[in-house]
Amino acid sequence: MGVARPSEINAAFADAVNRRDVDALLTLYDSDGAVVEMDGTLSVGPQEIRLHLERLLAIGGHMVSTNLTAVEHGDLALVTAKWSLTDSTVAPRMEGRSSEVLRRQPDGTWAYLIDQPT
């Protein structure tokens, strides 16, 4: 579950997307995690996040996600990244910036608590 350092999470996310591994993606989320959808609503908890991730994987393509910042404070971290998705079924190239709040897990790894991908 999670990654060893907050600065590693975006690369781990892109790797799991490129392998089309929804289970690996889910391990990057806190059990109380939430994802901000395009319309601003929240998908909360493992079941809703799984549906969000399955929609992402369904569009295909190759993802690259580069960490821009990682600020830790206690058991929380604020992370930003720039990402791109190429050759998807939606567009030849999509790109954006993300902001995420991570929480340190009991085993010392980090996982998304709040994921705002756009």
C-alpha positions as CSV (number, residue, x, y, z in Angstrom):
1,M,0.0,0.0,0.0
2,G,1.3,3.5,-0.8
3,V,4.8,4.5,-1.6
4,A,7.9,5.1,0.6
5,R,8.0,8.9,-0.1
6,P,5.3,11.4,-1.2
7,S,7.5,12.4,-4.2
8,E,7.2,8.9,-5.6
9,I,3.4,8.6,-5.8
10,N,2.8,10.2,-9.2
11,A,5.3,8.0,-11.0
12,A,3.8,5.0,-9.3
13,F,0.3,6.1,-10.4
14,A,1.4,6.5,-14.0
15,D,3.2,3.1,-14.0
16,A,0.0,1.4,-12.8
17,V,-2.1,3.2,-15.4
18,N,0.3,2.1,-18.1
19,R,0.0,-1.5,-16.9
20,R,-3.8,-1.1,-16.7
21,D,-3.7,-2.4,-13.1
22,V,-6.7,-1.1,-11.2
23,D,-5.8,-3.0,-8.1
24,A,-2.3,-1.5,-8.0
25,L,-3.9,2.0,-8.4
26,L,-6.3,1.3,-5.5
27,T,-3.3,0.5,-3.2
28,L,-2.2,4.1,-3.7
29,Y,-5.4,5.4,-2.0
30,D,-6.1,5.7,1.7
31,S,-9.2,3.7,2.7
32,D,-10.9,7.1,3.5
33,G,-9.7,8.6,0.2
34,A,-11.6,10.8,-2.2
35,V,-11.1,11.8,-5.9
36,V,-12.4,15.1,-7.3
37,E,-14.3,14.3,-10.5
38,M,-14.3,16.6,-13.6
39,D,-17.6,18.1,-12.5
40,G,-16.3,18.9,-9.0
41,T,-18.2,16.1,-7.2
42,L,-16.3,13.6,-5.0
43,S,-15.9,9.9,-5.4
44,V,-15.3,8.7,-1.9
45,G,-14.1,5.3,-0.6
46,P,-12.7,2.3,-2.4
47,Q,-15.7,1.3,-4.4
48,E,-16.3,4.8,-5.9
49,I,-12.6,5.3,-6.5
50,R,-12.4,2.0,-8.3
51,L,-15.1,3.1,-10.7
52,H,-13.3,6.4,-11.3
53,L,-10.1,4.5,-12.0
54,E,-11.8,2.0,-14.3
55,R,-13.1,4.9,-16.4
56,L,-9.6,6.3,-16.6
57,L,-8.1,3.0,-17.7
58,A,-10.9,2.6,-20.3
59,I,-9.6,5.6,-22.3
60,G,-6.3,3.9,-22.8
61,G,-3.1,5.8,-23.8
62,H,0.3,6.2,-22.2
63,M,0.6,8.3,-19.0
64,V,3.6,10.3,-17.8
65,S,3.3,12.0,-14.4
66,T,6.2,14.1,-13.0
67,N,6.2,15.3,-9.4
68,L,6.6,19.1,-9.1
69,T,6.4,19.6,-5.3
70,A,6.1,17.5,-2.2
71,V,5.6,19.2,1.2
72,E,5.4,17.0,4.3
73,H,3.9,18.1,7.6
74,G,3.5,15.3,10.2
75,D,1.5,12.5,8.7
76,L,0.2,14.6,5.8
77,A,1.8,15.8,2.5
78,L,0.8,18.1,-0.2
79,V,2.0,17.0,-3.7
80,T,1.6,18.6,-7.1
81,A,2.5,17.1,-10.5
82,K,2.2,17.6,-14.2
83,W,0.9,14.8,-16.2
84,S,0.2,13.9,-19.8
85,L,-1.8,11.1,-21.5
86,T,-1.0,10.4,-25.1
87,D,-2.7,8.2,-27.7
88,S,-5.9,7.7,-25.7
89,T,-9.3,7.0,-27.2
90,V,-10.4,10.6,-26.2
91,A,-7.6,12.7,-27.7
92,P,-4.1,12.4,-29.2
93,R,-2.7,14.3,-26.2
94,M,-4.2,15.4,-22.9
95,E,-2.2,17.2,-20.2
96,G,-2.8,18.9,-16.9
97,R,-1.6,19.5,-13.3
98,S,-2.8,17.7,-10.2
99,S,-2.8,18.4,-6.5
100,E,-3.0,15.7,-3.9
101,V,-3.1,15.4,-0.2
102,L,-1.4,12.3,1.0
103,R,-1.6,10.6,4.4
104,R,1.1,8.4,6.0
105,Q,-0.2,4.9,6.5
106,P,0.3,2.8,9.7
107,D,3.1,0.9,7.8
108,G,4.9,4.2,7.1
109,T,4.0,4.4,3.4
110,W,2.0,7.2,1.8
111,A,-1.4,7.1,0.1
112,Y,-3.8,9.6,-1.5
113,L,-6.3,11.0,0.9
114,I,-7.6,13.7,-1.6
115,D,-6.7,13.4,-5.3
116,Q,-7.6,16.3,-7.5
117,P,-6.3,15.2,-10.9
118,T,-7.2,18.4,-12.9
